[in-house]
Every structure is written in C-alpha cells, then in structure tokens.
Amino acid sequence: MSIPVAFQLPIDVMNRALQRVGQTRIVTLTDDTKAADEVTFCYDKLRIAEMRRNVWIFSIRQTALRPYNPQMPANSATGAAATLGTMELVPAAWSATKNYLPGSIISYNTKVYFSRTANINLQPDITASDWSQYFGPRTVEPWDTTATTTYYPGELVYTLSGTTPTIFIALAQSTDTPTTTPAWIATTYYNLGDTVTGSDTNKYQSKLDLNVNINPVGDAGVHWAPLPVANQPDTHAGANWMQIDATVKSITFVYPVGTGPAFQTNTRNVYFLPYGYLRKAPQDPKAGSVTFLGGPSGNQYDDWEFQGGYLLTRQSGVLILRFAADIADVTLMDPMFCEGLSCRIAIEVCEPLTQSTSKIANIISEYRQFMGDARAVNGIEIGPVEAPEDDFISVRV
C-alpha cells in the first residue's frame, strides 16, 4: 500500500513554511510578495541539502553503469582497427506537439525526464503520472556488434551510420540487436508503440495495447501504423529496445591519476555518476543478515572512490549502482520529510519576514522534532544495514 499523498507541489511545502512563521500563504510562485520571493529562493537549495543529508527511501534508485572508454584510432603497427568510444547523452528538448511513447527521454527546464505513458502536450514537471525524472546513465556506449553483451534495462547504446548516430535505450534485459525489428507473429500480444516487420518487409507500429492476431499488412491503419509515424520522435526497435530522440557528443576528459581505459588491467576504471546522483546508498543492505556464528557474512568491502562526479574502481564490467537521487516531484516525497523540510525553510525565511528571533527558536525546535521523527521512521523502514565483513572475525571462523 502506498503512502497517501499529502503534498502535491512545491508550493504546498512553501505555504506550510509560511504558515509556521505566521505569514499569508501564496497563490503562485510568481506572486509579487516578499514571502514568495523568500520561499522560492531557498526551496530547491534546502530540498537538495536535506535530501543529501540522509538516504531517504523515496529517493533510492538503481541504474546500470559501464566504465568510460575513449575512442581509439587504428594502429598500423599492431593492425588494430579503430574503435568507437563512450559518448555523452544529449536528449532532445521536450516539444508540446510531439507524441511520446513509454521510455522516451527528453530534457526540460535543466532536468531530464522519461515518459511513463504515451502522451502529447503534457508538461513533464507537472504531470507526474505521465513523466518521471530520469536517473539513468549520462553516457552512451557503442553497441557491441558481436551481440554477446547482455544489456540491462535503462542502458543506452548507439550505432553509427556514416556520421549519424542512432541512440537506443534497453527496455528489458537483452542481447538482441537494437536495429533489427522482429517479424510479426499472430499469437503475440503487442502493446502501444511495439514495432514489427510485416510479411511485405515494411515496418509497422502498434496503435493500441493488447493487439493480437491482426495482420499489419492490409490493416488500413486501424490497429497498425506504417513507420515512420508522423510527428513521433521515438520508436520501438528490436525485441527489447526503443530508438530515442537524442544524440551524443564526445567527452573531453582527462583521466584522474591512477585510472585509465577499461581495457587496461593495471589501472582503475572511471564510471560517470548518473543523472540526479546525490549520494551513495547501501549496495546490498541485507547481505549477511543470516550468518554462521557471526561470520563470515559475505558482504565485502568495495574499493569505490567518489570524486569529481566519477566513481573510481578496479571493477571493469557493468556496475549496478544503488544511490539516493535528486527527487523534485513532491508527490514522491514522504509527507514526514515534507513537514521537516517546511520547518527548515521556515527557519531561513522567518527573520526576513517577521524579524522575530523568538519565532526562529520555536521553529528550530519543531525542525529537530519533525525531521528527527522523519529520519527515525525512515531508518526503521530501511532496517539494519549489514556492515562489511571484519577480517578479525573471518579468519577465526
């Protein structure tokens, strides 16, 4: 059962702060009042600070990352061919006139979002049921042409035709070729946006969910639309891939000292932290919860180091990172956190709005109580986090 949504928008948290300092609530964030100026100025700054202070359950996300590898030129001395390298994702800007499919990725107001539904003209930062913030990888890997790599949901790859890159996002764990559209099968249920190849070798996209036993050839556009679909930026491709409206750009990057490309074995590797990363969360919090005589738990120390927006480690393969993300959607926040955040905002705006030091002291007391209660409940729900195994215990078991 989900927690009831008590706060809908940032203005609800701001008005709760104004209520605490005895000020009139604002109607919009652009109200021509000192109260609106003060709360809107500090809201995001304090929200991010409070979210980084704790690993809140509502902020935990997980994504698959791969190490950065540069593009390598051909080497005539060794006969090695040129290879493509890791690139940076550049999502297209949101457009009110485009049709978006589930899995579409766009940029809007300095944030990156992905579509939860098929939609058009639904503003990403308002319609939380249709759009969510994107907390996936910042980098895009060249697709493994040997088709031996397993890609995880949310991973990004690109293929190159001449100088034009095509970007794909994995919708499910897959080894399929993203550019190969599967043939239509009469007994398969297709959902909105699924793409197939008809018996006439043309490609078609389903116009509805649970589309079964309707041959796209000769359908007359009732259940299937021939590709390309007009005014649609994305399309499903392959069995588990979506081609997204995005491009890539090269990464001008100087490796931190002691690190290098993943194909080197004598240095550590560099992973770019994902969109919205705030802090590391426990990677396997329940590991070793049932141990024999107190050990060994099997939860080993990692060698991860965080610096400059990167994760440095001797690991070289895909890395599943569990982290606390920068959640801006108020409907996803715990109401107890919102109460504590409103107290924190009230502390900052109290003096400019009321010039009352006694009110500040009272609000500080409320902040400690309400945010403390929120942290306590959050800690109870997270439960005990198993510490890495102690060598002192391990060698004695």
C-alpha positions as CSV (number, residue, x, y, z in Angstrom):
1,M,0.0,0.0,0.0
2,S,1.4,3.4,-1.0
3,I,1.7,6.3,1.4
4,P,-1.2,8.9,0.9
5,V,0.0,11.9,-1.0
6,A,-0.4,14.9,1.4
7,F,1.8,17.4,-0.5
8,Q,1.2,17.8,-4.3
9,L,3.5,20.6,-5.4
10,P,6.5,22.6,-4.0
11,I,4.1,25.5,-3.2
12,D,2.4,23.2,-0.7
13,V,5.7,22.8,1.2
14,M,6.4,26.5,0.9
15,N,3.0,27.5,2.2
16,R,3.4,25.1,5.2
17,A,6.6,27.1,5.9
18,L,4.8,30.4,5.7
19,Q,2.1,29.1,8.0
20,R,4.7,28.3,10.6
21,V,6.0,31.9,10.6
22,G,2.5,33.4,10.6
23,Q,2.5,34.7,7.0
24,T,-0.2,34.8,4.4
25,R,0.1,31.8,2.0
26,I,1.0,32.5,-1.6
27,V,-1.1,31.6,-4.6
28,T,1.6,31.1,-7.2
29,L,5.4,31.0,-7.2
30,T,5.4,34.3,-9.1
31,D,3.3,36.3,-6.6
32,D,4.6,39.8,-6.2
33,T,5.2,39.5,-2.5
34,K,8.3,39.3,-0.3
35,A,7.0,35.9,1.1
36,A,7.0,34.4,-2.4
37,D,10.5,35.8,-3.2
38,E,12.0,34.4,0.0
39,V,10.5,30.8,-0.1
40,T,11.1,30.3,-3.8
41,F,14.7,31.5,-3.5
42,C,15.6,28.9,-0.8
43,Y,13.3,26.0,-1.6
44,D,15.4,23.9,-4.0
45,K,18.7,24.7,-2.2
46,L,17.3,23.4,1.1
47,R,15.5,20.5,-0.5
48,I,18.7,19.2,-2.1
49,A,20.7,19.7,1.1
50,E,18.1,17.8,3.2
51,M,17.9,15.0,0.7
52,R,21.6,14.6,0.6
53,R,21.8,14.5,4.4
54,N,20.0,11.2,4.6
55,V,19.4,8.2,2.3
56,W,15.6,8.6,2.1
57,I,13.6,5.5,1.0
58,F,11.6,7.6,-1.5
59,S,14.9,8.8,-3.2
60,I,16.6,5.4,-3.7
61,R,17.2,4.5,-7.3
62,Q,19.3,1.9,-9.1
63,T,20.9,2.0,-12.5
64,A,23.5,0.1,-14.6
65,L,26.7,1.9,-15.4
66,R,29.7,0.9,-17.6
67,P,33.2,2.3,-17.5
68,Y,34.4,5.1,-19.7
69,N,36.4,4.1,-22.7
70,P,37.8,6.6,-25.2
71,Q,37.6,6.3,-29.0
72,M,40.7,4.6,-30.3
73,P,42.2,5.2,-33.7
74,A,43.5,2.5,-35.9
75,N,47.0,1.3,-35.1
76,S,49.0,0.3,-38.2
77,A,51.8,-1.1,-36.1
78,T,49.7,-3.7,-34.4
79,G,47.0,-3.9,-37.0
80,A,44.3,-3.0,-34.5
81,A,41.2,-1.4,-36.1
82,A,39.7,1.9,-34.9
83,T,37.0,1.5,-32.2
84,L,34.2,3.7,-31.1
85,G,34.2,5.1,-27.6
86,T,31.9,6.2,-24.8
87,M,29.8,9.3,-25.6
88,E,27.7,11.7,-23.6
89,L,23.9,11.6,-23.9
90,V,22.2,14.8,-25.3
91,P,18.4,14.3,-25.0
92,A,16.2,16.3,-27.3
93,A,14.2,19.2,-25.8
94,W,10.6,18.5,-24.9
95,S,8.1,19.5,-27.6
96,A,4.4,20.1,-26.9
97,T,3.5,18.9,-30.4
98,K,5.3,15.5,-30.4
99,N,3.8,12.1,-29.5
100,Y,5.9,10.4,-26.8
101,L,5.9,6.7,-26.1
102,P,6.7,5.0,-22.8
103,G,10.5,5.1,-22.4
104,S,11.0,8.4,-24.3
105,I,13.8,10.6,-22.8
106,I,13.7,14.4,-23.0
107,S,15.2,17.5,-21.4
108,Y,13.1,20.2,-19.9
109,N,14.0,23.1,-17.6
110,T,17.5,21.8,-16.9
111,K,16.2,18.3,-15.9
112,V,16.0,15.1,-17.8
113,Y,12.7,13.1,-17.8
114,F,11.4,9.8,-19.2
115,S,7.9,9.1,-20.3
116,R,5.8,6.7,-18.3
117,T,2.9,6.7,-20.8
118,A,2.1,7.5,-24.4
119,N,1.3,11.3,-24.3
120,I,1.3,14.6,-26.1
121,N,1.4,18.1,-24.8
122,L,1.7,17.0,-21.1
123,Q,4.3,19.2,-19.3
124,P,7.0,17.0,-17.7
125,D,7.3,18.9,-14.4
126,I,3.5,18.9,-13.8
127,T,2.1,15.6,-15.0
128,A,3.9,13.2,-12.6
129,S,1.7,10.3,-13.7
130,D,3.0,10.6,-17.3
131,W,6.6,11.8,-16.8
132,S,9.3,10.9,-14.2
133,Q,12.7,12.3,-13.7
134,Y,15.4,10.3,-15.5
135,F,18.1,8.9,-13.2
136,G,19.8,6.7,-15.7
137,P,23.4,6.8,-17.1
138,R,24.8,10.0,-18.6
139,T,26.9,8.1,-21.0
140,V,26.1,6.1,-24.2
141,E,28.1,3.0,-25.2
142,P,28.7,1.8,-28.7
143,W,26.6,-1.3,-29.3
144,D,28.6,-4.5,-29.1
145,T,28.5,-5.7,-32.8
146,T,29.4,-9.2,-31.7
147,A,25.9,-9.4,-30.0
148,T,27.4,-11.1,-27.0
149,T,26.9,-8.4,-24.4
150,T,23.9,-8.5,-22.1
151,Y,22.4,-5.1,-21.6
152,Y,20.3,-4.2,-18.6
153,P,17.0,-2.2,-18.6
154,G,17.8,1.5,-18.9
155,E,21.2,1.1,-20.6
156,L,21.9,3.3,-23.6
157,V,23.8,2.3,-26.7
158,Y,24.4,3.9,-30.1
159,T,25.0,2.7,-33.6
160,L,26.6,4.7,-36.4
161,S,25.5,5.0,-40.0
162,G,28.1,7.2,-41.7
163,T,28.4,10.1,-39.3
164,T,24.9,9.9,-37.9
165,P,24.5,8.2,-34.5
166,T,21.2,6.4,-33.6
167,I,20.5,6.1,-29.8
168,F,18.7,3.2,-28.2
169,I,17.5,2.5,-24.7
170,A,17.1,-1.0,-23.4
171,L,13.5,-1.6,-22.2
172,A,14.4,-5.1,-20.8
173,Q,17.5,-7.2,-20.2
174,S,18.5,-8.0,-23.7
175,T,21.2,-9.4,-26.1
176,D,19.0,-8.6,-29.1
177,T,20.2,-6.4,-31.9
178,P,18.5,-3.0,-31.4
179,T,18.3,-2.2,-35.1
180,T,16.5,-5.5,-36.0
181,T,12.8,-5.3,-35.9
182,P,11.2,-8.7,-35.2
183,A,8.7,-10.3,-37.6
184,W,5.0,-10.0,-36.8
185,I,3.7,-13.2,-35.0
186,A,-0.1,-13.7,-35.0
187,T,-0.1,-15.2,-31.4
188,T,2.0,-12.4,-29.8
189,Y,0.2,-9.6,-27.8
190,Y,1.6,-6.2,-28.9
191,N,1.3,-3.0,-27.0
192,L,1.2,0.6,-28.0
193,G,4.4,1.5,-29.8
194,D,5.6,-2.1,-30.4
195,T,7.2,-2.3,-33.8
196,V,7.2,-5.3,-36.1
197,T,8.2,-6.3,-39.7
198,G,5.3,-7.3,-41.9
199,S,5.3,-10.1,-44.5
200,D,5.8,-7.3,-47.1
201,T,9.1,-6.4,-45.3
202,N,7.7,-3.0,-44.3
203,K,7.7,-1.9,-40.6
204,Y,4.6,-1.2,-38.6
205,Q,3.9,0.1,-35.1
206,S,1.0,-0.9,-32.9
207,K,-1.5,1.8,-32.3
208,L,-3.0,0.2,-29.1
209,D,-2.3,-2.2,-26.3
210,L,-3.1,-6.0,-26.4
211,N,-3.0,-6.0,-30.2
212,V,-3.2,-9.7,-31.2
213,N,-3.8,-11.7,-34.4
214,I,-4.3,-8.5,-36.5
215,N,-2.0,-8.7,-39.5
216,P,-0.4,-5.3,-40.0
217,V,-0.3,-5.9,-43.8
218,G,-3.7,-4.6,-45.1
219,D,-4.8,-3.3,-41.7
220,A,-5.7,0.1,-43.2
221,G,-4.2,2.0,-40.2
222,V,-6.8,0.8,-37.6
223,H,-4.5,-1.3,-35.4
224,W,-1.2,-0.6,-37.0
225,A,0.6,2.4,-38.4
226,P,3.4,2.2,-41.0
227,L,6.7,3.6,-40.0
228,P,7.8,6.3,-39.8
229,V,4.9,7.6,-37.7
230,A,4.3,11.3,-38.3
231,N,5.3,13.7,-35.5
232,Q,6.7,10.9,-33.3
233,P,10.2,11.3,-32.0
234,D,10.8,7.7,-30.8
235,T,10.0,4.2,-31.9
236,H,10.4,0.7,-30.5
237,A,13.0,-1.3,-32.3
238,G,14.4,-4.7,-31.8
239,A,12.6,-7.0,-29.4
240,N,13.6,-5.0,-26.2
241,W,14.8,-1.7,-27.5
242,M,13.5,1.8,-28.2
243,Q,15.1,4.3,-30.5
244,I,15.0,7.6,-28.7
245,D,15.1,11.2,-29.9
246,A,18.6,12.1,-28.8
247,T,22.1,12.5,-30.0
248,V,25.6,12.2,-28.5
249,K,28.6,14.3,-28.1
250,S,32.2,13.5,-27.4
251,I,33.6,13.7,-23.9
252,T,36.6,15.9,-23.3
253,F,38.1,14.0,-20.4
254,V,41.4,13.8,-18.6
255,Y,41.6,10.6,-16.6
256,P,42.2,11.0,-12.9
257,V,45.7,9.9,-11.8
258,G,45.8,6.2,-11.3
259,T,43.0,5.4,-13.7
260,G,42.7,4.5,-17.4
261,P,40.6,2.9,-20.1
262,A,38.8,-0.3,-19.1
263,F,40.9,-2.4,-21.4
264,Q,43.9,-1.7,-19.2
265,T,44.3,-4.1,-16.3
266,N,46.9,-2.2,-14.3
267,T,44.8,0.9,-13.5
268,R,41.4,1.6,-12.0
269,N,38.4,2.5,-14.2
270,V,36.1,5.5,-14.3
271,Y,32.3,5.4,-14.2
272,F,30.4,8.6,-14.7
273,L,27.8,9.1,-12.0
274,P,24.2,9.0,-13.3
275,Y,21.7,11.9,-13.7
276,G,20.4,13.2,-10.3
277,Y,23.0,11.4,-8.2
278,L,23.1,12.8,-4.6
279,R,24.9,10.2,-2.6
280,K,25.7,6.5,-2.4
281,A,23.2,4.2,-0.8
282,P,24.0,0.8,0.7
283,Q,24.6,-1.5,-2.2
284,D,23.5,-4.7,-0.6
285,P,22.0,-3.7,2.7
286,K,20.7,-7.1,3.8
287,A,23.7,-9.2,2.8
288,G,24.9,-11.5,5.5
289,S,21.8,-11.0,7.7
290,V,21.9,-14.7,8.4
291,T,25.4,-15.7,9.3
292,F,27.1,-18.7,11.0
293,L,28.4,-17.7,14.4
294,G,28.6,-14.1,13.4
295,G,30.6,-14.5,10.2
296,P,31.5,-14.7,7.5
297,S,28.7,-12.5,6.2
298,G,29.9,-12.4,2.6
299,N,29.5,-8.6,2.4
300,Q,32.9,-7.5,1.3
301,Y,34.4,-4.0,1.3
302,D,34.5,-2.3,-2.1
303,D,37.3,-0.1,-3.4
304,W,34.9,2.6,-4.7
305,E,36.1,6.2,-4.6
306,F,33.9,9.2,-5.5
307,Q,35.5,12.3,-6.9
308,G,34.6,15.0,-9.4
309,G,31.3,13.4,-10.5
310,Y,33.0,10.0,-11.1
311,L,33.2,6.6,-9.4
312,L,36.7,5.1,-9.5
313,T,37.2,1.4,-9.0
314,R,39.1,-1.6,-10.2
315,Q,35.9,-3.2,-11.4
316,S,35.7,-3.3,-15.2
317,G,32.3,-4.6,-16.1
318,V,28.8,-3.4,-15.7
319,L,28.2,-1.9,-12.3
320,I,24.7,-1.8,-10.7
321,L,24.8,1.4,-8.6
322,R,22.2,2.0,-5.9
323,F,22.0,5.6,-4.9
324,A,20.0,8.5,-3.5
325,A,18.6,10.6,-6.3
326,D,17.6,14.3,-6.5
327,I,13.8,13.8,-6.4
328,A,12.0,17.0,-7.3
329,D,8.5,15.5,-7.6
330,V,6.8,16.4,-4.3
331,T,4.2,13.6,-4.7
332,L,7.0,11.0,-4.4
333,M,8.3,12.5,-1.1
334,D,7.3,11.2,2.3
335,P,4.9,13.6,4.0
336,M,7.0,13.5,7.2
337,F,10.0,14.6,5.1
338,C,7.9,17.5,3.7
339,E,7.0,18.6,7.2
340,G,10.6,18.6,8.2
341,L,11.6,20.5,5.0
342,S,8.9,23.1,5.6
343,C,10.4,23.7,9.1
344,R,13.9,24.1,7.5
345,I,12.5,26.7,5.0
346,A,10.7,28.5,7.8
347,I,13.9,28.9,9.8
348,E,15.5,30.7,6.8
349,V,12.6,32.9,5.9
350,C,11.5,33.8,9.4
351,E,13.8,36.7,10.1
352,P,13.4,38.4,6.7
353,L,9.6,38.2,7.0
354,T,9.0,38.7,10.8
355,Q,12.2,40.0,12.4
356,S,11.3,37.7,15.3
357,T,14.1,35.8,17.0
358,S,11.7,34.0,19.4
359,K,9.8,32.5,16.4
360,I,13.1,31.2,14.9
361,A,13.9,29.5,18.2
362,N,10.5,27.8,18.2
363,I,10.8,26.7,14.6
364,I,14.2,25.3,15.2
365,S,12.7,23.1,17.9
366,E,10.0,22.0,15.6
367,Y,12.5,21.2,12.9
368,R,14.5,19.0,15.2
369,Q,11.4,17.2,16.2
370,F,9.7,16.7,12.9
371,M,12.8,16.0,10.8
372,G,14.1,13.7,13.6
373,D,10.8,11.8,13.5
374,A,11.1,11.5,9.8
375,R,14.6,10.1,10.0
376,A,13.6,7.7,12.7
377,V,10.7,6.2,10.6
378,N,12.9,6.2,7.5
379,G,15.6,4.3,9.5
380,I,13.0,1.8,10.8
381,E,11.8,1.1,7.2
382,I,15.3,0.7,5.8
383,G,16.1,-1.7,8.6
384,P,19.6,-2.7,9.8
385,V,22.3,-2.4,7.2
386,E,24.9,-5.2,7.3
387,A,28.4,-3.8,7.7
388,P,31.2,-5.3,5.5
389,E,32.8,-8.4,6.9
390,D,35.5,-7.8,9.5
391,D,38.7,-9.7,8.8
392,F,39.3,-10.2,12.5
393,I,36.1,-12.4,12.6
394,S,36.5,-14.0,9.2
395,V,40.0,-15.5,9.9
396,R,38.7,-17.1,13.1
397,V,35.7,-18.9,11.6
